[in-house]
Amino acid sequence: MDYNMLSKPLNRYFDHTLLKPDATEAQILELCREALAWDFYSVCVNPCYVSAAAEALRDSPVKTACVCGFPLGATDTASKVFEAVSACKAGASEIDMVMNVGMLKSGNFSCVAADIKAVTAGVSPYGAIVKVILETCLLTDDEVVKACQISKDSGAAFVKTSTGFGSSGATAHHVKLMRNTVGQALQVKASGGIRDLAAVMEMIEAGADRIGASASVSIMEEYKRSLEK
């Protein structure tokens, strides 16, 4: 594998993630310990665990990210804004919000844009950024392009492939399509089903700036072994 394509240390690509509905507080704290040990970019958790994660990561470079409108994206805008702002108050500095997929597929692009704009405006006073989860497995290529364009025009910092709870996760095809659409105006996050080093490198080669994964530790261990060969 060509590691020369890496624009930063591999560990700094990772949002170390645990979003399962049965995740316990002990597992979240272990997630944070792993993130500190490996110096991952962030941990990504559900809203109820933001304060615990932020406290565990206090005074470290590891950020706390939180999902919003997860995993369906179908909650109303006011609920998403409240959830995102609440997460910021609890210590989150990055919000991974699920786009309103049904509205996009209905052609109600103004609703999709207003949804994203409201969340980005709500978290802006806290210095937080928004990643818009497109759930690409549910979209046509034309819809992916449109979703990226709306996200770019609505104040998002990232477009992101997947929740990890859809019918499939990130693909290199979608990452490349997203990168080509947003150019350098936004960053691209690949997430969902990324479980080994080959998949990570494929996503980075396709244009991903960030990787969302629950297997971050095993991927980094695989990476270390590959460097020792």
C-alpha positions in Angstrom: 0.0 0.0 0.0 1.2 3.5 -0.8 1.3 5.4 2.4 2.8 8.4 0.7 -0.8 9.5 -0.1 -1.4 10.3 3.5 -1.5 14.0 4.2 -1.2 13.4 8.0 -0.4 10.6 10.4 -2.9 7.8 9.8 -4.2 7.9 13.4 -5.3 11.5 12.9 -7.8 10.5 10.2 -10.0 8.6 12.7 -13.2 9.5 14.4 -13.2 6.5 16.8 -16.9 5.6 17.0 -19.4 3.7 19.1 -23.0 4.4 18.3 -24.7 1.0 19.1 -27.9 1.4 21.0 -26.7 -1.0 23.7 -23.4 0.8 24.3 -22.7 1.1 28.0 -21.0 4.0 29.8 -18.1 1.7 30.6 -17.7 1.0 26.8 -17.7 4.7 26.0 -15.0 5.4 28.6 -13.0 2.6 27.1 -13.5 4.2 23.7 -12.1 7.4 25.1 -9.1 5.6 26.6 -8.3 4.0 23.3 -8.7 7.4 21.5 -6.2 8.9 24.0 -3.8 6.0 23.7 -3.8 6.2 19.9 -4.2 10.0 19.6 -7.2 9.7 17.3 -8.8 12.9 16.0 -12.0 12.4 17.9 -14.5 10.0 19.4 -18.1 10.0 18.0 -20.8 9.1 20.4 -24.6 9.3 20.9 -25.9 12.4 22.7 -26.4 10.9 26.1 -22.7 10.1 26.4 -21.3 13.5 25.2 -20.7 14.9 28.7 -18.9 11.7 29.9 -16.7 11.6 26.7 -15.9 15.3 26.9 -14.9 14.9 30.6 -12.7 11.8 29.8 -11.0 13.7 27.0 -10.6 17.0 28.8 -7.2 18.7 28.3 -6.4 16.4 25.4 -6.2 17.0 21.7 -8.9 14.4 21.1 -12.2 16.0 20.2 -15.8 14.9 21.1 -18.2 14.5 18.2 -21.9 13.7 18.5 -24.5 12.5 16.1 -27.8 14.4 15.5 -31.1 13.3 14.0 -29.5 9.8 14.0 -29.8 7.4 12.3 -32.8 8.3 10.1 -32.6 12.1 9.6 -36.3 12.3 9.7 -36.8 14.3 12.9 -38.0 17.9 12.4 -35.5 20.8 12.2 -36.3 22.2 15.6 -35.6 18.9 17.2 -32.3 18.6 15.4 -31.2 22.1 16.4 -32.1 21.4 20.0 -30.2 18.2 20.0 -27.1 19.7 18.4 -27.0 22.7 20.7 -27.5 20.5 23.7 -24.6 18.3 22.6 -22.4 21.4 22.2 -23.3 22.6 25.7 -22.3 19.2 27.0 -18.9 19.4 25.3 -19.2 18.4 21.6 -17.2 20.3 19.1 -18.4 18.4 16.0 -21.9 17.5 15.0 -22.6 14.6 12.6 -26.2 15.3 11.5 -28.2 13.1 9.3 -29.7 14.9 6.3 -33.4 14.6 5.7 -33.1 11.9 3.1 -36.8 11.6 2.4 -37.1 15.3 1.7 -34.2 15.2 -0.7 -35.7 12.3 -2.6 -39.0 14.2 -2.7 -37.2 17.0 -4.4 -37.9 19.4 -1.5 -34.4 20.8 -1.6 -35.3 24.0 0.2 -36.4 21.9 3.2 -33.1 20.0 3.2 -31.1 23.3 2.9 -33.1 24.9 5.7 -32.5 21.9 8.0 -28.8 22.0 7.5 -28.6 25.8 7.8 -30.5 25.8 11.0 -28.2 23.2 12.6 -25.0 25.0 11.4 -26.3 28.3 12.7 -27.3 26.8 16.0 -23.9 25.3 16.8 -21.8 28.2 15.4 -21.8 30.2 18.6 -20.1 27.2 20.2 -17.4 27.0 17.6 -18.6 23.6 16.5 -18.7 22.3 12.9 -21.3 20.2 11.1 -20.8 17.0 9.1 -23.8 16.2 6.9 -24.5 12.4 6.7 -26.0 11.7 3.3 -26.7 8.0 3.7 -25.4 7.3 0.2 -26.8 3.8 0.0 -30.3 5.3 -0.3 -29.3 7.8 -3.0 -28.7 7.9 -6.7 -25.5 9.5 -7.9 -27.4 12.5 -9.0 -29.0 12.8 -5.5 -25.5 12.4 -3.9 -24.3 15.3 -6.1 -27.3 17.4 -5.2 -26.9 16.6 -1.5 -23.3 17.7 -1.6 -24.2 21.0 -3.4 -26.9 21.8 -0.8 -24.5 21.0 2.1 -21.8 23.2 0.6 -24.3 26.1 0.2 -25.7 25.6 3.7 -22.6 26.1 5.9 -21.5 22.5 6.5 -17.8 21.7 7.0 -18.1 18.1 5.8 -20.2 15.7 3.8 -20.2 12.2 5.2 -21.2 8.9 3.4 -23.1 6.9 5.9 -24.6 6.3 9.4 -23.4 2.7 9.5 -27.0 1.7 10.1 -28.2 1.7 6.5 -28.2 -1.1 4.0 -24.5 -0.5 3.2 -21.7 1.8 4.2 -19.0 3.8 2.5 -17.8 3.0 -1.0 -14.9 4.4 -2.8 -17.2 5.3 -5.7 -19.3 7.6 -3.4 -16.3 9.1 -1.7 -14.8 10.0 -5.1 -18.2 11.4 -6.3 -18.5 13.5 -3.2 -14.9 14.8 -3.4 -15.3 15.7 -7.1 -18.5 17.6 -6.2 -17.3 19.6 -3.3 -13.8 20.1 -4.4 -11.7 21.6 -1.6 -14.6 23.7 -0.3 -15.7 20.9 2.1 -14.0 17.9 3.7 -15.3 14.4 3.1 -15.8 11.7 5.8 -16.1 8.0 4.9 -17.9 5.9 7.4 -19.8 2.6 7.7 -18.3 -0.8 7.2 -14.6 0.3 7.2 -13.0 -2.5 9.1 -9.4 -3.0 7.8 -6.4 -1.1 6.6 -7.1 -1.8 2.9 -10.5 -0.2 3.2 -9.1 2.8 4.9 -6.5 3.4 2.3 -9.0 2.9 -0.5 -11.2 5.6 1.1 -8.3 8.0 1.5 -7.2 7.4 -2.1 -10.7 8.2 -3.2 -10.6 11.6 -1.4 -11.6 11.0 2.3 -10.2 13.5 4.8 -11.7 11.6 7.8 -12.6 8.0 8.6 -15.4 7.0 10.9 -14.8 3.5 12.3 -15.3 1.4 15.3 -12.4 -0.8 14.3 -9.9 2.0 14.5 -7.6 0.3 17.0 -7.4 -3.0 15.1 -6.8 -1.0 11.9 -3.9 0.9 13.5 -2.4 -2.3 14.8 -2.6 -3.7 11.3 -0.9 -0.5 10.1 1.9 -0.8 12.6 2.5 -4.4 11.6 2.7 -3.4 8.0 5.4 -0.9 8.8 7.5 -3.5 10.5 7.7 -5.8 7.5 
